[in-house]
């Protein structure tokens, strides 16, 4: 059922009319990380005869995502790509579950770690991106690496024109340079760019730099009991249920 939109949600602000480049958060906004990771964990557990709740494992793994990046953002650790952090976090979760990491060979763990490259797009994502691409330059502004995001795009058929985000600036969102460096690489300025995300914090960081903002609701990103980012927390320039609606509102 289509939700009834408020007058605020139907509005398109004047800043949006100047936008030429759309940068997209990817994990959670464009792809369903939780289901994809749980699928890979379930396969791994079945292969090794492990009793693991795959969704609980996915949630635990994801819970280490921000703390791991904060070590880099704070300067306590030098730059490393997200795959490195994911691999370390994977081993941490295995240990907290009482499993011996040494019992698995490197190739087995590497395959599980690449689950983040095998995530299904949300049902509206590919069509919405294709429609938006007809009028706008589109690229991820993600914390994923160039290689990882390229593989993810290949897996899910995501029609990016190029890959931007953390690796080209060697910073992690919400550090300003992740956004500013990506915008510059796209040949644009903040006032001609918009951030599209399902996370209020991502949009807040982008708006502080002068970018337009598009909020997409993804109410089950963290599962059926999700409590965060269910609603917009500010007057974002566009508030929509999905990317197809964004494309319609922008005349694509």
KOLNUMAR-881550 format. One record per residue (C-alpha): residue number from 1; residue in one letter; x, y, z. Coordinates in Angstrom, 1 decimal, padded with zeros to 4 digits. Example, Ala and Ser with C-alpha at 12.3 -4.5 7.8 and 13.67 -1.06 7.14 Angstrom:
BEGIN
R  nr rest     c1     c2     c3
R   1    A  012.3 -004.5  007.8
R   2    S  013.7 -001.1  007.1
***
This chain:
BEGIN
R  nr rest     c1     c2     c3
R   1    X  000.0  000.0  000.0
R   2    X  001.3  003.4 -000.9
R   3    X  001.7  005.7  002.1
R   4    X -000.2  009.0  002.1
R   5    X  002.4  011.7  001.8
R   6    X  002.3  014.9  003.8
R   7    X  002.6  018.3  002.1
R   8    X  006.2  018.5  003.3
R   9    X  007.0  015.2  001.7
R  10    X  005.5  016.2 -001.6
R  11    X  007.5  019.4 -001.8
R  12    X  010.7  019.7 -003.9
R  13    X  012.8  022.6 -002.7
R  14    X  014.5  025.2 -004.9
R  15    X  017.9  023.8 -004.1
R  16    X  017.1  020.5 -005.7
R  17    X  016.5  022.3 -009.0
R  18    X  020.2  023.2 -009.1
R  19    X  021.4  019.7 -008.6
R  20    X  023.3  017.9 -011.3
R  21    X  024.9  015.1 -009.3
R  22    X  023.3  012.6 -006.9
R  23    X  025.5  010.8 -004.4
R  24    X  024.1  007.7 -002.8
R  25    X  024.7  006.0  000.5
R  26    X  024.7  002.3 -000.4
R  27    X  024.6 -000.1  002.5
R  28    X  021.0  000.1  003.7
R  29    X  019.9  002.8  001.3
R  30    X  020.5  000.9 -002.0
R  31    X  021.1 -002.6 -000.9
R  32    X  019.7 -004.9  001.8
R  33    X  022.9 -005.7  003.7
R  34    X  021.2 -007.6  006.6
R  35    X  019.6 -010.3  004.4
R  36    X  022.6 -010.7  002.2
R  37    X  025.0 -011.1  005.0
R  38    X  022.7 -013.5  006.9
R  39    X  022.4 -015.6  003.7
R  40    X  026.2 -015.9  003.5
R  41    X  026.6 -016.7  007.2
R  42    X  023.9 -019.3  007.0
R  43    X  025.7 -021.0  004.2
R  44    X  029.0 -020.9  006.1
R  45    X  027.3 -022.3  009.3
R  46    X  025.7 -025.1  007.4
R  47    X  028.9 -026.1  005.7
R  48    X  030.7 -026.3  009.0
R  49    X  027.9 -027.7  011.1
R  50    X  027.7 -024.5  013.3
R  51    X  024.6 -023.5  015.3
R  52    X  024.4 -019.8  014.5
R  53    X  021.5 -017.5  014.1
R  54    X  022.5 -015.8  010.8
R  55    X  020.6 -012.6  011.4
R  56    X  022.0 -012.2  014.9
R  57    X  025.4 -012.8  013.5
R  58    X  024.8 -010.2  010.8
R  59    X  023.6 -007.7  013.4
R  60    X  026.7 -008.3  015.6
R  61    X  029.0 -007.9  012.6
R  62    X  027.3 -004.7  011.6
R  63    X  027.4 -003.3  015.1
R  64    X  031.2 -003.3  014.9
R  65    X  031.2 -001.2  011.7
R  66    X  031.1  002.3  013.2
R  67    X  033.5  001.6  016.0
R  68    X  036.1  000.2  013.6
R  69    X  035.8  003.2  011.3
R  70    X  036.1  005.6  014.2
R  71    X  039.6  004.2  014.9
R  72    X  040.5  005.5  011.4
R  73    X  038.5  008.7  011.6
R  74    X  040.0  009.6  015.0
R  75    X  043.6  009.2  013.7
R  76    X  044.3  006.4  016.1
R  77    X  044.8  004.1  013.1
R  78    X  046.0  004.8  009.6
R  79    X  043.8  004.4  006.6
R  80    X  042.7  000.9  005.7
R  81    X  039.9 -000.1  003.3
R  82    X  036.5 -001.3  004.6
R  83    X  037.2 -004.9  003.6
R  84    X  040.1 -005.0  006.1
R  85    X  037.8 -003.7  008.9
R  86    X  035.1 -006.1  007.9
R  87    X  037.5 -009.1  008.1
R  88    X  038.8 -008.1  011.5
R  89    X  035.2 -007.6  012.7
R  90    X  034.2 -011.0  011.3
R  91    X  036.9 -012.7  013.3
R  92    X  035.9 -010.7  016.4
R  93    X  032.3 -011.9  016.1
R  94    X  033.4 -015.5  015.6
R  95    X  035.5 -015.3  018.8
R  96    X  032.7 -013.8  020.8
R  97    X  030.6 -016.7  019.8
R  98    X  033.2 -019.1  021.2
R  99    X  034.5 -020.2  017.9
R 100    X  038.2 -020.8  017.0
R 101    X  039.1 -018.6  014.1
R 102    X  042.1 -020.8  013.4
R 103    X  039.7 -023.7  012.6
R 104    X  038.8 -022.1  009.3
R 105    X  041.2 -021.5  006.5
R 106    X  041.8 -018.1  005.0
R 107    X  039.8 -018.7  001.8
R 108    X  036.7 -019.7  003.8
R 109    X  036.8 -016.6  005.9
R 110    X  037.6 -014.4  002.8
R 111    X  034.5 -015.8  001.1
R 112    X  032.3 -015.0  004.0
R 113    X  033.8 -011.5  004.2
R 114    X  032.9 -010.9  000.5
R 115    X  029.3 -011.3  001.5
R 116    X  029.3 -007.5  001.6
R 117    X  029.8 -007.6 -002.2
R 118    X  026.8 -010.0 -002.7
R 119    X  023.9 -007.9 -001.4
R 120    X  020.6 -007.7 -003.1
R 121    X  019.3 -004.2 -004.1
R 122    X  016.0 -003.2 -002.6
R 123    X  013.2 -003.8 -005.1
R 124    X  013.0 -000.2 -006.2
R 125    X  016.7  000.5 -006.3
R 126    X  017.8 -000.5 -009.8
R 127    X  014.8  000.9 -011.6
R 128    X  015.0  004.1 -009.6
R 129    X  018.7  004.6 -010.3
R 130    X  018.2  003.9 -014.0
R 131    X  015.5  006.5 -014.2
R 132    X  017.6  009.1 -012.3
R 133    X  020.6  008.4 -014.4
R 134    X  018.8  009.7 -017.5
R 135    X  018.9  013.2 -016.0
R 136    X  021.6  013.2 -013.3
R 137    X  025.1  012.0 -012.8
R 138    X  024.9  009.2 -010.2
R 139    X  027.5  007.5 -008.0
R 140    X  027.8  006.0 -004.6
R 141    X  029.3  008.1 -001.8
R 142    X  029.9  005.1  000.4
R 143    X  032.3  003.9  003.0
R 144    X  033.0  000.9  000.7
R 145    X  036.2  000.5 -001.3
R 146    X  036.3  001.0 -005.0
R 147    X  036.9 -002.7 -005.6
R 148    X  034.1 -003.8 -003.2
R 149    X  031.6 -001.3 -004.6
R 150    X  032.5 -002.4 -008.2
R 151    X  031.8 -006.0 -007.3
R 152    X  028.6 -005.0 -005.5
R 153    X  027.4 -003.1 -008.5
R 154    X  028.2 -006.1 -010.8
R 155    X  026.3 -008.4 -008.5
R 156    X  023.2 -006.2 -008.1
R 157    X  023.1 -004.5 -011.5
R 158    X  023.6 -001.1 -010.0
R 159    X  024.1  001.4 -012.9
R 160    X  026.6  003.7 -011.4
R 161    X  028.6  006.0 -013.7
R 162    X  031.6  005.7 -011.5
R 163    X  032.6  004.9 -007.9
R 164    X  033.2  007.6 -005.3
R 165    X  033.3  007.7 -001.5
R 166    X  035.7  006.8  001.2
R 167    X  038.7  005.3 -000.7
R 168    X  039.2  008.2 -003.1
R 169    X  039.5  010.6 -000.1
R 170    X  040.9  008.0  002.4
R 171    X  038.3  009.2  004.9
R 172    X  035.1  007.7  006.3
R 173    X  031.7  009.3  006.5
R 174    X  030.7  011.5  008.2
R 175    X  034.0  013.2  007.8
R 176    X  033.5  016.3  005.5
R 177    X  036.2  015.3  003.0
R 178    X  034.4  012.1  002.1
R 179    X  031.5  014.2  000.7
R 180    X  033.5  017.1 -000.5
R 181    X  036.2  015.0 -002.3
R 182    X  033.5  012.9 -003.9
R 183    X  031.6  016.0 -005.1
R 184    X  034.8  017.5 -006.5
R 185    X  035.7  014.2 -008.3
R 186    X  032.2  014.3 -009.9
R 187    X  033.1  017.8 -011.3
R 188    X  030.5  019.5 -009.1
R 189    X  030.1  021.7 -006.1
R 190    X  028.1  021.1 -003.0
R 191    X  025.3  023.4 -004.1
R 192    X  024.9  021.4 -007.4
R 193    X  025.0  018.0 -005.6
R 194    X  022.6  016.1 -003.4
R 195    X  023.1  013.2 -000.9
R 196    X  020.6  010.4 -001.0
R 197    X  020.4  008.3  002.1
R 198    X  018.2  006.3  004.5
R 199    X  020.2  007.7  007.5
R 200    X  019.5  011.0  009.0
R 201    X  023.0  011.4  010.3
R 202    X  024.4  011.0  006.7
R 203    X  022.1  013.7  005.4
R 204    X  022.9  016.0  008.3
R 205    X  026.6  015.8  007.6
R 206    X  026.0  016.5  003.9
R 207    X  023.7  019.4  004.5
R 208    X  026.2  021.1  006.8
R 209    X  028.5  021.2  003.7
R 210    X  025.9  022.8  001.5
R 211    X  024.5  019.7 -000.3
R 212    X  020.9  019.1 -001.0
R 213    X  019.4  016.1  000.8
R 214    X  017.0  013.3 -000.1
R 215    X  015.7  010.9  002.6
R 216    X  014.5  007.4  001.7
R 217    X  012.7  005.3  004.2
R 218    X  014.1  001.8  004.7
R 219    X  012.2  000.7  007.8
R 220    X  013.5 -002.9  007.8
R 221    X  017.2 -002.2  007.1
R 222    X  017.9 -003.5  010.6
R 223    X  015.1 -006.1  010.6
R 224    X  011.5 -006.0  011.8
R 225    X  012.3 -004.4  015.1
R 226    X  014.2 -001.5  013.7
R 227    X  014.0  001.7  015.9
R 228    X  016.3  004.1  014.1
R 229    X  015.8  006.2  010.9
R 230    X  012.1  005.3  010.6
R 231    X  011.2  008.9  010.0
R 232    X  013.0  012.0  008.8
R 233    X  014.5  014.0  011.6
R 234    X  014.8  017.3  009.6
R 235    X  013.1  019.1  006.7
R 236    X  015.2  017.3  004.1
R 237    X  014.7  018.6  000.5
R 238    X  012.9  015.4 -000.6
R 239    X  011.4  012.8  001.7
R 240    X  010.2  009.7 -000.1
R 241    X  009.3  006.0  000.3
R 242    X  011.6  004.7 -002.3
R 243    X  013.9  005.7 -005.3
R 244    X  011.1  005.3 -007.9
R 245    X  009.2  008.0 -006.0
R 246    X  012.3  010.2 -006.0
R 247    X  012.6  009.7 -009.7
R 248    X  009.0  010.7 -010.3
R 249    X  009.3  013.7 -008.1
R 250    X  012.4  014.8 -010.1
R 251    X  010.7  014.3 -013.4
R 252    X  012.7  011.2 -014.4
***
